């Protein structure tokens, strides 16, 4: 797994994303001026024996692309780590810096792509370029029982890769919605939630109780035989 994460960090397969992530680091907003941006692909992290696998969209330009850790340094991470800590999947709810002592328990976080895309919208070919990393990652995670897709892109990527590694024989991809649930095989469930993006949380499309309910459902599934 460590070798794979090092490969991810050094990847330059998508010229548009390489240019964007580095340009963002050179021209940050005033609130981050003077900070040393990560400006590379952001590796996955968590518990390698995890039974809960979270698949997000991509690093935020001034969040993970700045700090170097998934969902760290922006409001999406604030929401996600609060919920993970409340559900017992994290030892604390910190979300602002990479070296803050945060540890995930029974949970691994990855993404459909590992570089920050312009306007948070990766191109289909960029998702495809990053797909081999997710395929290899899922093959190394031997204990996964719940796949959680954050947003439609994360949800679809989770299902597509689960099918590719033969974790399911379903031919039709389940329809995404907040609270979507699909049985992929007798030991694996796919869940969906609205992404904890500022757009969703500021507008009330996603509330704290709604996000908490998703992790409560994940815990119920993991506690079942």
Z-matrix of the N, CA and C atoms (Angstrom, degrees):
N
C 1 1.462
C 2 1.527 1 111.24
N 3 1.323 2 116.54 1 -40.46
C 4 1.458 3 119.57 2 179.55
C 5 1.527 4 111.22 3 -62.92
N 6 1.320 5 116.59 4 -40.54
C 7 1.468 6 120.41 5 177.53
C 8 1.530 7 110.32 6 -61.24
N 9 1.323 8 116.07 7 -42.20
C 10 1.464 9 120.40 8 179.35
C 11 1.517 10 111.12 9 -62.68
N 12 1.316 11 117.28 10 -43.92
C 13 1.464 12 119.86 11 -179.68
C 14 1.527 13 111.38 12 -64.22
N 15 1.314 14 116.90 13 -35.55
C 16 1.468 15 119.75 14 177.00
C 17 1.525 16 110.95 15 -66.81
N 18 1.331 17 117.14 16 -36.07
C 19 1.464 18 120.52 17 174.95
C 20 1.518 19 110.82 18 -63.21
N 21 1.326 20 116.23 19 -43.17
C 22 1.463 21 120.66 20 179.06
C 23 1.529 22 110.01 21 -58.64
N 24 1.315 23 116.83 22 -47.67
C 25 1.464 24 121.56 23 -176.58
C 26 1.533 25 111.76 24 -60.23
N 27 1.320 26 116.84 25 -33.76
C 28 1.472 27 119.97 26 -176.44
C 29 1.526 28 113.53 27 -92.04
N 30 1.343 29 117.76 28 2.35
C 31 1.466 30 120.83 29 -174.45
C 32 1.525 31 112.28 30 -68.05
N 33 1.346 32 115.73 31 140.61
C 34 1.465 33 122.11 32 175.26
C 35 1.530 34 110.14 33 -137.29
N 36 1.327 35 116.87 34 36.15
C 37 1.459 36 121.07 35 -174.46
C 38 1.530 37 113.99 36 -70.04
N 39 1.321 38 117.80 37 -24.38
C 40 1.467 39 121.26 38 -173.62
C 41 1.528 40 110.23 39 -115.62
N 42 1.319 41 118.65 40 97.33
C 43 1.472 42 121.39 41 -175.64
C 44 1.527 43 113.16 42 -55.51
N 45 1.330 44 117.63 43 -38.51
C 46 1.459 45 119.92 44 -179.45
C 47 1.526 46 111.33 45 -61.88
N 48 1.336 47 116.28 46 -41.21
C 49 1.457 48 120.59 47 -178.45
C 50 1.522 49 111.47 48 -73.85
N 51 1.328 50 116.75 49 -36.46
C 52 1.471 51 119.96 50 176.89
C 53 1.522 52 109.49 51 -60.69
N 54 1.331 53 116.20 52 -46.79
C 55 1.467 54 120.62 53 -179.20
C 56 1.531 55 110.60 54 -63.52
N 57 1.324 56 116.61 55 -43.05
C 58 1.467 57 120.47 56 -176.85
C 59 1.523 58 111.77 57 -66.29
N 60 1.334 59 117.13 58 -48.81
C 61 1.470 60 119.48 59 -175.72
C 62 1.529 61 110.83 60 -63.68
N 63 1.334 62 117.04 61 -34.77
C 64 1.460 63 120.01 62 179.74
C 65 1.523 64 111.75 63 -77.04
N 66 1.328 65 117.15 64 -35.73
C 67 1.464 66 120.22 65 178.75
C 68 1.530 67 110.39 66 -67.20
N 69 1.329 68 116.70 67 -38.38
C 70 1.464 69 120.86 68 177.10
C 71 1.529 70 110.64 69 -59.09
N 72 1.333 71 115.39 70 -40.58
C 73 1.467 72 120.18 71 -179.43
C 74 1.532 73 111.72 72 -67.29
N 75 1.323 74 116.43 73 -32.04
C 76 1.465 75 120.39 74 -179.20
C 77 1.530 76 112.23 75 -80.05
N 78 1.331 77 116.24 76 -22.98
C 79 1.469 78 120.24 77 -175.97
C 80 1.529 79 110.40 78 -130.90
N 81 1.325 80 116.94 79 63.93
C 82 1.466 81 119.72 80 -177.67
C 83 1.518 82 111.58 81 -76.62
N 84 1.336 83 117.48 82 161.26
C 85 1.465 84 119.69 83 173.30
C 86 1.526 85 110.09 84 -66.55
N 87 1.309 86 115.59 85 165.09
C 88 1.466 87 120.76 86 -174.11
C 89 1.521 88 112.83 87 -56.77
N 90 1.336 89 117.05 88 -36.14
C 91 1.473 90 119.54 89 -176.16
C 92 1.525 91 113.11 90 -66.90
N 93 1.342 92 117.21 91 -18.48
C 94 1.466 93 120.13 92 179.83
C 95 1.525 94 112.63 93 -115.97
N 96 1.307 95 116.70 94 9.05
C 97 1.459 96 120.18 95 -177.85
C 98 1.528 97 110.08 96 -62.56
N 99 1.315 98 115.68 97 133.87
C 100 1.458 99 121.01 98 -179.12
C 101 1.510 100 113.70 99 94.35
N 102 1.338 101 117.88 100 -10.84
C 103 1.465 102 120.48 101 178.21
C 104 1.529 103 109.98 102 -80.97
N 105 1.316 104 115.37 103 150.41
C 106 1.457 105 122.20 104 178.79
C 107 1.523 106 108.97 105 -91.04
N 108 1.315 107 117.12 106 103.17
C 109 1.459 108 121.72 107 -177.30
C 110 1.533 109 111.33 108 -72.36
N 111 1.312 110 115.90 109 146.51
C 112 1.472 111 122.42 110 173.11
C 113 1.524 112 109.24 111 -63.60
N 114 1.331 113 117.81 112 -54.27
C 115 1.475 114 125.28 113 172.32
C 116 1.528 115 113.72 114 55.03
N 117 1.318 116 116.58 115 35.52
C 118 1.463 117 123.21 116 175.24
C 119 1.525 118 108.11 117 -136.99
N 120 1.331 119 118.78 118 173.17
C 121 1.454 120 118.65 119 172.40
C 122 1.536 121 109.75 120 -58.41
N 123 1.317 122 115.41 121 140.56
C 124 1.468 123 120.80 122 -176.42
C 125 1.527 124 109.26 123 -94.36
N 126 1.329 125 118.04 124 124.14
C 127 1.458 126 119.78 125 -178.78
C 128 1.526 127 112.16 126 -72.80
N 129 1.314 128 115.82 127 162.52
C 130 1.461 129 121.74 128 172.55
C 131 1.522 130 108.26 129 -76.69
N 132 1.329 131 116.14 130 168.10
C 133 1.460 132 117.93 131 176.08
C 134 1.521 133 110.64 132 -160.23
N 135 1.344 134 114.29 133 164.31
C 136 1.458 135 119.76 134 177.69
C 137 1.506 136 111.92 135 138.78
N 138 1.317 137 115.23 136 -152.86
C 139 1.456 138 124.63 137 -178.20
C 140 1.522 139 108.69 138 -94.65
N 141 1.323 140 117.46 139 116.91
C 142 1.459 141 120.34 140 -176.71
C 143 1.529 142 112.97 141 -69.22
N 144 1.324 143 117.49 142 -12.03
C 145 1.464 144 121.20 143 174.27
C 146 1.529 145 111.27 144 -98.39
N 147 1.307 146 116.72 145 17.85
C 148 1.460 147 122.70 146 -172.82
C 149 1.520 148 112.73 147 -61.25
N 150 1.324 149 113.88 148 143.99
C 151 1.468 150 120.88 149 171.05
C 152 1.527 151 110.96 150 -99.96
N 153 1.331 152 117.15 151 -15.52
C 154 1.465 153 122.35 152 175.66
C 155 1.520 154 109.12 153 -108.73
N 156 1.319 155 116.34 154 121.15
C 157 1.463 156 122.23 155 178.20
C 158 1.522 157 108.73 156 -115.52
N 159 1.332 158 115.90 157 118.46
C 160 1.467 159 122.00 158 179.96
C 161 1.527 160 108.90 159 -101.71
N 162 1.334 161 115.60 160 127.73
C 163 1.463 162 121.34 161 178.07
C 164 1.527 163 108.20 162 -114.21
N 165 1.331 164 116.21 163 111.15
C 166 1.450 165 121.68 164 178.60
C 167 1.510 166 111.96 165 -92.31
N 168 1.319 167 115.76 166 -169.18
C 169 1.460 168 121.26 167 -179.57
C 170 1.523 169 111.24 168 -87.38
N 171 1.331 170 116.57 169 -68.09
C 172 1.465 171 121.47 170 -174.72
C 173 1.522 172 108.55 171 -167.96
N 174 1.316 173 118.08 172 162.05
C 175 1.471 174 120.54 173 174.88
C 176 1.522 175 111.84 174 -61.79
N 177 1.325 176 116.00 175 147.19
C 178 1.456 177 120.64 176 173.43
C 179 1.512 178 110.31 177 -80.37
N 180 1.323 179 116.90 178 145.73
C 181 1.465 180 121.49 179 -175.83
C 182 1.522 181 112.22 180 -56.56
N 183 1.335 182 116.76 181 -41.92
C 184 1.463 183 120.25 182 -177.59
C 185 1.528 184 111.53 183 -113.42
N 186 1.330 185 115.59 184 12.61
C 187 1.456 186 121.41 185 173.77
C 188 1.513 187 109.32 186 -105.05
N 189 1.333 188 116.15 187 -98.70
C 190 1.468 189 120.37 188 -178.31
C 191 1.519 190 112.89 189 -61.77
N 192 1.319 191 117.50 190 -35.58
C 193 1.464 192 119.85 191 178.55
C 194 1.522 193 111.43 192 -63.53
N 195 1.320 194 115.88 193 -22.32
C 196 1.469 195 121.05 194 177.52
C 197 1.531 196 111.25 195 -90.53
N 198 1.326 197 117.26 196 -43.55
C 199 1.467 198 120.92 197 -172.13
C 200 1.522 199 114.09 198 -91.81
N 201 1.347 200 117.24 199 -27.50
C 202 1.460 201 120.27 200 179.87
C 203 1.512 202 114.85 201 87.65
N 204 1.338 203 118.49 202 11.25
C 205 1.464 204 120.43 203 175.69
C 206 1.524 205 108.78 204 -133.71
N 207 1.319 206 116.13 205 137.81
C 208 1.450 207 121.63 206 -178.24
C 209 1.527 208 111.53 207 -50.07
N 210 1.336 209 115.50 208 133.06
C 211 1.472 210 123.44 209 174.66
C 212 1.527 211 113.43 210 58.09
N 213 1.298 212 117.45 211 28.06
C 214 1.462 213 120.95 212 -177.91
C 215 1.524 214 110.21 213 -113.77
N 216 1.331 215 115.00 214 127.76
C 217 1.449 216 119.83 215 175.54
C 218 1.508 217 115.78 216 101.75
N 219 1.346 218 118.11 217 2.11
C 220 1.460 219 119.54 218 176.69
C 221 1.524 220 110.11 219 -138.74
N 222 1.311 221 116.80 220 176.49
C 223 1.465 222 121.55 221 -174.08
C 224 1.524 223 112.64 222 -67.96
N 225 1.320 224 117.18 223 -29.35
C 226 1.466 225 119.03 224 176.94
C 227 1.524 226 110.32 225 -59.37
N 228 1.333 227 115.48 226 -43.65
C 229 1.452 228 120.03 227 178.61
C 230 1.506 229 112.69 228 -66.09
N 231 1.330 230 116.27 229 -36.05
C 232 1.463 231 119.80 230 177.50
C 233 1.526 232 110.17 231 -57.56
N 234 1.317 233 115.89 232 -45.67
C 235 1.464 234 120.37 233 179.87
C 236 1.528 235 111.46 234 -68.36
N 237 1.340 236 116.18 235 -44.86
C 238 1.456 237 119.21 236 -175.29
C 239 1.523 238 111.82 237 -66.68
N 240 1.321 239 117.87 238 -47.82
C 241 1.460 240 119.92 239 -176.16
C 242 1.531 241 111.95 240 -71.39
N 243 1.332 242 117.28 241 -29.19
C 244 1.457 243 119.22 242 173.40
C 245 1.521 244 109.88 243 -61.43
N 246 1.344 245 115.71 244 -46.24
C 247 1.459 246 120.50 245 -178.83
C 248 1.529 247 111.20 246 -67.33
N 249 1.328 248 116.97 247 -40.52
C 250 1.465 249 120.17 248 179.61
C 251 1.526 250 110.97 249 -64.30
N 252 1.325 251 116.35 250 -41.49
C 253 1.461 252 119.90 251 179.11
C 254 1.523 253 110.67 252 -65.75
N 255 1.315 254 116.83 253 -43.29
C 256 1.463 255 120.84 254 179.86
C 257 1.528 256 111.05 255 -61.41
N 258 1.329 257 116.76 256 -35.61
C 259 1.464 258 121.18 257 -178.41
C 260 1.527 259 112.95 258 -85.12
N 261 1.345 260 117.17 259 -5.57
C 262 1.453 261 120.36 260 178.52
C 263 1.516 262 114.95 261 90.86
N 264 1.335 263 117.20 262 9.40
C 265 1.462 264 120.65 263 -179.93
C 266 1.530 265 112.81 264 -91.50
N 267 1.325 266 117.68 265 -2.69
C 268 1.467 267 122.48 266 178.51
C 269 1.519 268 109.07 267 -141.85
N 270 1.323 269 116.00 268 147.80
C 271 1.470 270 120.13 269 -177.94
C 272 1.521 271 112.95 270 -78.05
N 273 1.338 272 116.91 271 -15.26
C 274 1.459 273 121.15 272 179.15
C 275 1.524 274 108.20 273 -159.94
N 276 1.320 275 115.38 274 171.16
C 277 1.462 276 119.83 275 -175.06
C 278 1.516 277 112.84 276 -106.25
N 279 1.328 278 118.18 277 16.60
C 280 1.468 279 121.10 278 -178.64
C 281 1.525 280 110.75 279 -67.49
N 282 1.336 281 115.81 280 149.66
C 283 1.463 282 119.36 281 -172.16
C 284 1.530 283 113.30 282 -151.55
N 285 1.323 284 117.94 283 4.01
C 286 1.456 285 119.40 284 -171.22
C 287 1.524 286 114.92 285 -95.89
N 288 1.337 287 118.53 286 -28.30
C 289 1.461 288 121.79 287 -175.98
C 290 1.516 289 110.63 288 -135.48
N 291 1.337 290 114.98 289 152.84
C 292 1.464 291 120.00 290 -179.00
C 293 1.522 292 112.05 291 -69.14
N 294 1.297 293 117.94 292 -40.01
C 295 1.464 294 122.00 293 -176.55
C 296 1.528 295 110.31 294 -97.03
N 297 1.313 296 116.69 295 65.03
C 298 1.460 297 120.75 296 -177.26
C 299 1.525 298 113.36 297 -119.24
N 300 1.331 299 116.75 298 6.21
C 301 1.457 300 120.44 299 177.82
C 302 1.512 301 114.93 300 85.19
N 303 1.335 302 117.99 301 2.95
C 304 1.461 303 120.62 302 179.36
C 305 1.527 304 110.55 303 -64.25
N 306 1.315 305 116.52 304 131.53
C 307 1.456 306 122.69 305 175.22
C 308 1.518 307 108.84 306 -131.80
N 309 1.318 308 116.04 307 136.50
C 310 1.457 309 120.98 308 176.72
C 311 1.520 310 109.96 309 -92.71
N 312 1.325 311 115.30 310 145.05
C 313 1.455 312 122.04 311 -179.69
C 314 1.523 313 109.21 312 -119.17
N 315 1.317 314 116.67 313 120.45
C 316 1.463 315 121.81 314 177.42
C 317 1.525 316 111.38 315 60.90
N 318 1.325 317 116.44 316 27.82
C 319 1.463 318 121.50 317 -175.40
C 320 1.520 319 109.97 318 -146.38
N 321 1.319 320 116.05 319 140.05
C 322 1.465 321 123.15 320 176.09
C 323 1.519 322 107.68 321 -129.86
N 324 1.337 323 116.89 322 135.64
C 325 1.461 324 121.88 323 -178.80
C 326 1.520 325 110.15 324 -115.54
N 327 1.318 326 115.98 325 127.33
C 328 1.455 327 122.45 326 175.66
C 329 1.522 328 108.11 327 -136.63
N 330 1.329 329 117.68 328 -168.30
C 331 1.467 330 120.85 329 -177.96
C 332 1.516 331 110.66 330 -153.22
N 333 1.326 332 114.45 331 160.69
C 334 1.464 333 119.88 332 177.96
C 335 1.518 334 110.67 333 -62.99
N 336 1.340 335 117.15 334 -38.60
C 337 1.460 336 120.87 335 171.81
C 338 1.522 337 108.26 336 -135.67
N 339 1.320 338 116.72 337 156.32
C 340 1.464 339 121.67 338 -172.35
C 341 1.523 340 113.72 339 -106.94
N 342 1.329 341 117.41 340 2.86
C 343 1.461 342 121.12 341 176.82
C 344 1.523 343 109.68 342 -115.89
N 345 1.335 344 116.54 343 147.33
C 346 1.465 345 120.98 344 177.14
C 347 1.532 346 109.58 345 -68.47
N 348 1.345 347 117.66 346 124.90
C 349 1.467 348 120.24 347 177.98
C 350 1.523 349 111.75 348 -97.53
N 351 1.320 350 118.28 349 152.09
C 352 1.463 351 120.39 350 175.32
C 353 1.526 352 110.70 351 -57.67
N 354 1.324 353 116.49 352 134.32
C 355 1.473 354 123.21 353 178.05
C 356 1.526 355 112.51 354 58.44
N 357 1.335 356 116.48 355 20.79
C 358 1.464 357 121.67 356 -179.03
C 359 1.524 358 112.91 357 58.47
N 360 1.327 359 116.52 358 29.42
C 361 1.463 360 120.76 359 -177.70
C 362 1.526 361 110.10 360 -126.85
N 363 1.320 362 117.62 361 92.87
C 364 1.462 363 119.95 362 176.64
C 365 1.526 364 110.96 363 -70.81
N 366 1.307 365 116.20 364 150.14
C 367 1.458 366 121.07 365 175.26
C 368 1.528 367 109.45 366 -79.77
N 369 1.331 368 117.22 367 153.84
C 370 1.476 369 119.41 368 179.64
C 371 1.523 370 113.40 369 -54.22
N 372 1.337 371 116.64 370 -38.64
C 373 1.464 372 118.85 371 -178.85
C 374 1.530 373 111.42 372 -70.49
N 375 1.334 374 117.49 373 -26.15
C 376 1.462 375 120.63 374 176.86
C 377 1.526 376 110.86 375 -72.73
N 378 1.316 377 116.42 376 -39.05
C 379 1.471 378 119.97 377 173.97
C 380 1.519 379 109.54 378 -62.35
N 381 1.323 380 116.06 379 -41.19
C 382 1.468 381 120.44 380 -179.99
C 383 1.522 382 110.90 381 -65.30
N 384 1.328 383 117.65 382 -38.70
C 385 1.460 384 120.68 383 179.20
C 386 1.525 385 112.12 384 -63.22
N 387 1.323 386 116.27 385 -33.26
C 388 1.468 387 121.00 386 -177.86
C 389 1.529 388 112.24 387 -86.75
N 390 1.310 389 116.79 388 -13.30
C 391 1.464 390 121.51 389 -174.09
C 392 1.531 391 113.58 390 -58.48
N 393 1.333 392 119.80 391 -39.57
C 394 1.463 393 118.66 392 179.05
C 395 1.526 394 113.66 393 -57.92
N 396 1.325 395 116.74 394 -33.55
C 397 1.463 396 119.17 395 177.44
C 398 1.527 397 110.80 396 -63.73
N 399 1.327 398 115.81 397 -44.38
C 400 1.466 399 119.93 398 -179.88
C 401 1.524 400 111.30 399 -66.73
N 402 1.319 401 116.80 400 -37.60
C 403 1.459 402 120.54 401 176.51
C 404 1.532 403 111.51 402 -59.70
N 405 1.320 404 115.35 403 -48.24
C 406 1.472 405 119.83 404 -179.52
C 407 1.520 406 111.25 405 -66.37
N 408 1.313 407 115.56 406 -37.52
C 409 1.460 408 120.48 407 -179.21
C 410 1.529 409 110.79 408 -63.83
N 411 1.320 410 116.27 409 -46.30
C 412 1.454 411 119.98 410 -178.53
C 413 1.526 412 111.47 411 -65.90
N 414 1.332 413 116.41 412 -32.26
C 415 1.460 414 119.74 413 177.30
C 416 1.530 415 111.49 414 -67.17
N 417 1.333 416 116.91 415 -26.01
C 418 1.467 417 120.72 416 -179.53
C 419 1.526 418 112.86 417 -86.16
N 420 1.326 419 116.32 418 -19.09
C 421 1.466 420 120.92 419 -178.55
C 422 1.531 421 107.84 420 -91.32
N 423 1.303 422 116.31 421 97.56
C 424 1.464 423 122.03 422 -167.70
C 425 1.532 424 114.76 423 -83.63
N 426 1.346 425 117.27 424 -15.22
C 427 1.463 426 119.14 425 -169.68
C 428 1.529 427 114.23 426 -112.07
N 429 1.330 428 117.46 427 11.57
C 430 1.460 429 119.83 428 -173.48
C 431 1.533 430 111.37 429 -65.65
N 432 1.338 431 115.40 430 130.50
C 433 1.463 432 121.76 431 175.89
C 434 1.523 433 112.03 432 -121.47
N 435 1.346 434 116.24 433 -20.76
C 436 1.467 435 120.35 434 177.81
C 437 1.515 436 108.82 435 -130.57
N 438 1.335 437 115.74 436 124.93
C 439 1.463 438 123.23 437 172.57
C 440 1.519 439 107.18 438 -103.63
N 441 1.324 440 117.27 439 125.01
C 442 1.462 441 120.87 440 179.58
C 443 1.515 442 109.55 441 -118.14
N 444 1.319 443 116.22 442 115.92
C 445 1.456 444 121.06 443 177.84
C 446 1.514 445 111.15 444 -95.62
N 447 1.340 446 116.82 445 123.78
C 448 1.458 447 121.87 446 177.68
C 449 1.525 448 108.91 447 -89.22
N 450 1.309 449 116.73 448 110.38
C 451 1.449 450 120.43 449 -176.25
C 452 1.518 451 111.28 450 77.71
N 453 1.332 452 115.74 451 169.65
C 454 1.466 453 119.97 452 -176.23
C 455 1.524 454 112.28 453 -64.55
N 456 1.333 455 117.11 454 -39.81
C 457 1.465 456 118.64 455 -178.54
C 458 1.523 457 110.46 456 -65.46
N 459 1.337 458 117.71 457 -43.91
C 460 1.450 459 120.42 458 177.20
C 461 1.514 460 112.43 459 -63.77
N 462 1.334 461 116.24 460 -40.51
C 463 1.462 462 122.30 461 179.70
C 464 1.521 463 110.70 462 -63.97
N 465 1.325 464 116.26 463 -48.76
C 466 1.468 465 120.31 464 -179.36
C 467 1.527 466 111.23 465 -65.03
N 468 1.342 467 116.69 466 -40.98
C 469 1.467 468 120.00 467 179.35
C 470 1.516 469 110.66 468 -63.15
N 471 1.337 470 117.29 469 -40.81
C 472 1.459 471 121.01 470 179.47
C 473 1.522 472 110.73 471 -61.26
N 474 1.339 473 116.67 472 -45.53
C 475 1.472 474 119.27 473 -179.91
C 476 1.520 475 111.45 474 -67.27
N 477 1.327 476 117.00 475 -44.81
C 478 1.466 477 119.87 476 -177.04
C 479 1.525 478 111.58 477 -59.40
N 480 1.318 479 116.12 478 -41.17
C 481 1.459 480 119.31 479 -178.93
C 482 1.531 481 110.22 480 -75.27
N 483 1.328 482 117.91 481 -36.24
C 484 1.465 483 120.04 482 176.15
C 485 1.522 484 110.66 483 -59.30
N 486 1.310 485 115.66 484 -39.33
C 487 1.466 486 119.08 485 177.60
C 488 1.525 487 110.85 486 -69.15
N 489 1.330 488 116.41 487 -37.95
C 490 1.466 489 120.27 488 -178.72
C 491 1.523 490 112.28 489 -66.08
N 492 1.340 491 117.17 490 -34.75
C 493 1.471 492 119.73 491 179.66
C 494 1.527 493 111.33 492 -92.51
N 495 1.348 494 115.35 493 11.18
C 496 1.466 495 123.08 494 175.86
C 497 1.524 496 112.78 495 62.36
N 498 1.340 497 114.85 496 38.59
C 499 1.461 498 120.23 497 171.32
C 500 1.522 499 110.45 498 -84.89
N 501 1.320 500 117.35 499 -8.47
C 502 1.456 501 121.03 500 178.21
C 503 1.515 502 109.78 501 -151.00
N 504 1.328 503 115.02 502 153.27
C 505 1.467 504 120.58 503 175.45
C 506 1.528 505 110.86 504 -107.27
N 507 1.337 506 117.10 505 4.86
C 508 1.464 507 120.08 506 177.26
C 509 1.525 508 109.75 507 -61.73
N 510 1.309 509 116.30 508 134.30
C 511 1.460 510 120.85 509 -179.80
C 512 1.524 511 112.21 510 -92.10
N 513 1.326 512 115.77 511 -31.61
C 514 1.460 513 120.81 512 -177.73
C 515 1.518 514 110.38 513 -101.09
N 516 1.314 515 116.45 514 129.01
C 517 1.460 516 120.76 515 179.46
C 518 1.518 517 110.14 516 -68.51
N 519 1.331 518 118.01 517 130.53
C 520 1.468 519 120.28 518 177.92
C 521 1.514 520 111.24 519 -59.73
N 522 1.337 521 115.94 520 151.59
C 523 1.456 522 121.37 521 179.20
C 524 1.521 523 109.86 522 -77.46
N 525 1.330 524 115.61 523 132.08
C 526 1.461 525 119.88 524 179.83
C 527 1.516 526 111.58 525 -76.62
N 528 1.316 527 115.78 526 139.37
C 529 1.464 528 123.50 527 168.51
C 530 1.520 529 106.51 528 -162.24
N 531 1.309 530 116.56 529 165.15
C 532 1.461 531 117.95 530 173.59
C 533 1.526 532 108.10 531 -69.05
N 534 1.330 533 115.51 532 124.52
C 535 1.459 534 120.42 533 -176.67
C 536 1.508 535 113.97 534 88.78
N 537 1.328 536 117.68 535 3.60
C 538 1.467 537 119.85 536 177.56
C 539 1.524 538 110.01 537 -57.77
N 540 1.326 539 116.55 538 142.34
C 541 1.456 540 121.32 539 179.03
C 542 1.519 541 108.99 540 -143.44
N 543 1.323 542 115.72 541 132.46
C 544 1.459 543 120.97 542 179.04
C 545 1.516 544 109.36 543 -139.99
N 546 1.310 545 116.13 544 135.32
C 547 1.463 546 121.90 545 176.87
C 548 1.524 547 107.95 546 -84.97
N 549 1.330 548 116.89 547 110.54
C 550 1.464 549 120.54 548 -177.01
C 551 1.522 550 111.94 549 -83.50
N 552 1.322 551 116.42 550 -37.87
C 553 1.457 552 121.96 551 169.48
C 554 1.521 553 106.54 552 -153.94
N 555 1.320 554 118.38 553 -175.40
C 556 1.465 555 119.45 554 -173.03
C 557 1.523 556 112.94 555 -64.58
N 558 1.334 557 117.42 556 -18.38
C 559 1.465 558 120.68 557 -178.04
C 560 1.522 559 114.11 558 -119.14
N 561 1.324 560 118.39 559 7.39
C 562 1.460 561 120.59 560 -173.46
C 563 1.521 562 111.20 561 -137.00
N 564 1.348 563 115.24 562 128.16
C 565 1.462 564 122.27 563 179.86
C 566 1.526 565 108.99 564 -120.40
N 567 1.324 566 115.54 565 138.40
C 568 1.466 567 122.32 566 174.07
C 569 1.519 568 109.11 567 -103.09
N 570 1.324 569 116.69 568 126.66
C 571 1.458 570 122.83 569 176.39
C 572 1.529 571 109.98 570 -116.46
N 573 1.321 572 115.81 571 154.98
C 574 1.458 573 120.83 572 176.60
C 575 1.512 574 111.74 573 -130.11
N 576 1.310 575 116.38 574 146.97
C 577 1.462 576 122.02 575 175.02
C 578 1.522 577 109.18 576 -143.65
N 579 1.324 578 115.81 577 152.14
C 580 1.458 579 118.19 578 170.04
C 581 1.522 580 108.09 579 -59.46
N 582 1.309 581 115.74 580 144.10
C 583 1.458 582 120.75 581 179.79
C 584 1.534 583 109.33 582 -68.07
N 585 1.346 584 118.05 583 139.16
C 586 1.466 585 120.08 584 178.88
C 587 1.520 586 112.87 585 -78.37
N 588 1.308 587 116.33 586 46.87
C 589 1.464 588 121.87 587 179.04
C 590 1.525 589 109.26 588 -77.67
N 591 1.331 590 115.95 589 160.15
C 592 1.462 591 119.46 590 177.56
C 593 1.517 592 110.99 591 -59.29
N 594 1.310 593 117.24 592 -37.54
C 595 1.461 594 120.65 593 -179.96
C 596 1.527 595 110.82 594 -58.24
N 597 1.328 596 116.65 595 -41.39
C 598 1.460 597 120.19 596 -178.43
C 599 1.523 598 112.95 597 -79.09
N 600 1.341 599 116.62 598 -39.07
C 601 1.466 600 118.83 599 -176.00
C 602 1.527 601 112.16 600 -79.26
N 603 1.325 602 117.64 601 -35.11
C 604 1.470 603 120.12 602 179.43
C 605 1.526 604 111.59 603 -68.81
N 606 1.327 605 116.41 604 -33.13
C 607 1.462 606 120.57 605 -178.25
C 608 1.524 607 112.82 606 -86.67
N 609 1.320 608 117.12 607 -8.48
C 610 1.457 609 120.25 608 -178.24
C 611 1.510 610 114.36 609 83.56
N 612 1.330 611 116.99 610 5.27
C 613 1.467 612 119.00 611 175.97
C 614 1.522 613 110.20 612 -62.24
N 615 1.340 614 116.14 613 -35.44
C 616 1.459 615 122.02 614 173.84
C 617 1.523 616 108.31 615 -121.11
N 618 1.324 617 116.42 616 125.22
C 619 1.464 618 121.77 617 177.97
C 620 1.528 619 109.27 618 -111.70
N 621 1.329 620 116.26 619 165.41
C 622 1.466 621 119.80 620 178.86
C 623 1.524 622 111.83 621 -59.40
N 624 1.343 623 120.37 622 -46.33
C 625 1.464 624 119.23 623 177.56
C 626 1.527 625 113.07 624 -59.70
N 627 1.325 626 117.09 625 -35.47
C 628 1.464 627 119.78 626 178.71
C 629 1.526 628 110.94 627 -64.33
N 630 1.349 629 116.74 628 -43.51
C 631 1.460 630 120.11 629 -179.72
C 632 1.530 631 110.49 630 -70.45
N 633 1.327 632 116.90 631 -40.23
C 634 1.464 633 120.39 632 178.11
C 635 1.524 634 110.95 633 -59.53
N 636 1.331 635 116.34 634 -38.40
C 637 1.463 636 120.02 635 -178.51
C 638 1.521 637 111.70 636 -62.89
N 639 1.326 638 117.04 637 -32.98
C 640 1.462 639 120.47 638 178.73
C 641 1.530 640 110.05 639 -65.48
N 642 1.325 641 116.64 640 -44.66
C 643 1.467 642 119.15 641 -179.47
C 644 1.524 643 111.47 642 -73.40
N 645 1.321 644 117.23 643 -28.72
C 646 1.471 645 119.03 644 172.35
C 647 1.522 646 110.05 645 -63.70
N 648 1.326 647 116.03 646 -40.67
C 649 1.467 648 119.62 647 178.38
C 650 1.526 649 110.70 648 -65.39
N 651 1.320 650 116.98 649 -40.83
C 652 1.457 651 120.04 650 177.32
C 653 1.533 652 110.89 651 -59.99
N 654 1.326 653 116.68 652 -42.83
C 655 1.460 654 120.84 653 178.46
C 656 1.520 655 111.58 654 -63.46
N 657 1.333 656 117.31 655 -38.90
C 658 1.462 657 120.58 656 177.35
C 659 1.523 658 111.20 657 -61.20
N 660 1.306 659 115.31 658 -44.03
C 661 1.474 660 119.66 659 -179.94
C 662 1.523 661 110.30 660 -63.98
N 663 1.337 662 116.43 661 -44.31
C 664 1.469 663 120.13 662 -178.10
C 665 1.530 664 112.58 663 -68.12
N 666 1.318 665 116.69 664 -24.38
C 667 1.465 666 119.56 665 179.97
C 668 1.523 667 112.42 666 -86.50
N 669 1.332 668 116.73 667 -9.57
C 670 1.468 669 119.87 668 179.78
C 671 1.523 670 109.71 669 -79.96
N 672 1.321 671 118.29 670 157.17
C 673 1.473 672 120.92 671 -179.29
C 674 1.523 673 111.86 672 -60.24
